Amino acid sequence: MFKLGTVNTSRRTLLAKLLSSLDLSLGISLARALPLVGGGLSLFGAESTLAQGMYSGTLRSLSDLVDPLISGAPLSKSRVQIEMPLLADNGNLVNLAIKSDLPMTQDDYVEKIYLLSQRNPVVQIALFHLGPWSGDANLNTRVRLAGSQFIVALAQTSKGKFYYDKFDVIVTESACVDGS
């Protein structure tokens, strides 16, 4: 795996070669020409996006997503289910439902449901706070997706147990590639 500095240096070199071969005398400003040659200004902003927790394009593993949240607690792939289309034509608006058969009583209930993205610039798409007053742990929402990836729904109960589901979705037109 490449270090970020090495990748940025090679990208800057490639960008410089492309810019030198581009005829800027046609009245195209440098600011307008940069996006035309492979990502432009985002190539120089990688360090600032990393500082904000944005890693657009990087595919994370399941453990990369959930380990910071579960802190070593047992994790079970059961009792939570993601329902969404297998193929999303446009990543700007993708319907998603989270279904669960976990109890919602005064003593044992779902406290939080995390919605996590493998590829989006910001890992945590949403955090839902629930309680016994919620009635059940079923949610419907819409999300933006930065390309084909898997989505994780992670439910945390009041007793400190974690349950999850993972769903692979194919996105033909990516969204949220700018850190939003």
N, C-alpha and C positions, 0 to 999 in steps of 0.2 A: 504494500500500500504506500502511496506517495505521501510525503509530508506536504502540508498546505503551502509552505514557502516555495517548495520545488515546483508544485503545480502552478502557482501564480506566476513564477518566473517564466516558465515555459509558455504560459498563456500570454503574458506580456510580450514575449519575443515573437510569438505568432501574430499577435495583434499589430505589433510594429511593422512586421513584414507585409501584412495585409494593407495597412494604412499607407505604407510607402508605395505599394503597387496601385493604390486607388488615386485616380486623378482628381485632386481636390480643386483644381482650377475650373471645374464645371459649376462652381457656385454653391457646392455643398459644404456647409460648415462642419468643423470637426465634431461638434456635439451631435449633429445629425448623421455624420458618417460612422461614428463609433457603433451604434446599434446595428448598422448594416454589416459589420464585419465580426460577427460571432459573439454577441452578447454585450459588447461595448462596455459601458461604465460599470456593469455588474462584475466584470473581471477584476476591477480595481477595488471594489467594495467588499470583497470576501471576508476580510478581517473584521469589518464592522458588523457584518451579518452574523458572524460567529459569536461576537460579543453579545448579541441580542438573542442568542439561542436559535438562530435560523440556519438551517442546513439544507436548503433547497436542492433537490436532486440526489442527495445521499440516501441510500437505502439502509435503514437500521434493522437490526435483528429484533426478535420478540423480547429477548432479555434486555436489550438496550432501552426498549420502551417501558417495560414494567418494573425492572429491578429498582430504579430510583423511587418508585411508589410503594412497593411491597416490603422493602427493607428486610428481605430474607424470610418473610412469612410464607407459609405454604400457598401454592397457587393451583387451582383446579380448573380444567377446561370442561366445565359443565354448568348447567343451570342458567346460563346466559346465552342468548342467540341474537346475532345480527342478521337483519333482513334488509337487503338492498339489491339493486340490479347488478347482475354479473358484468354487464357492459354499460358504461356511462358514455353517451355520445359527447357530452360537454361536462367538464369538471367544475364548471361554475356553480352548478346547482344539482346535487345528487341526493335523492331521497334516501333516508336511512331510518330503520326502526330497530330498537333494542327491546327484546322480549326476555322476560325472566320469570321463573317459577319460585324464586326465593321468597321466604316468608316476610310478611310486613306486619309483625305484631309489636307490641310494646317492648318485649324482651329481645326480639331478634328481628332486625330489619336491615334493609339496604340503606347505608348512609350516603354513599357516593357512587356515581358511575362516571368513570373517565372514558372519554372517547379519544383514542390515540391514533396518530397517522405515521406510517412507515416513511413517507417521503415528503410530506408537507414541510414548508419552511419552519413552522412552529409545530412541535410534536403533539402537544395537547390541543386537540380541536375544540373540545368542550369538557366541562365538569358540571355534572348535575348533582345537586344536593337533595337527598330524599329523606324521608322519615316515616314513622308509622302512619302519619296523617296523609301520606301520599296514596294509600290504598293498595297500589301495586307498583312494581318496578318496571313499567313498560313506557317507552318513550318513542316519539316520532320527531324527526328533525330533518333539516337539509344541510349539507356540508359542501365545502369547496375542496377539490382534490387536485394536487399537483402531479398528475400522471398516474399510471397504473401502479398499484401497490396493495398492501393489505392494511386493513383497518382493525383496530382492537377495541373492544368494549370490555372494560375492567370494572367489576362491581366489588365494592368494599362493604362488608357487613358491620353492624354495630359490635359484633363479637371478634372483629379483627380478621375474618376470613376473606379470601379473595377468590373470585370466580371470573373467568373470561371467555370470550369467543373471538375468533379471528376470521376475517372474511377477505378473500382476494377479489379485487375489482379491477377491471380493465377500463382505462380512461383513454378515449381517442383524442380529445382536445384538452390539454392541461389547463389548470387555473392556478391561482395564487402562487405564481412563480416569483413574485416581487416582494415576498415577505409579509403579505397581508392575509 
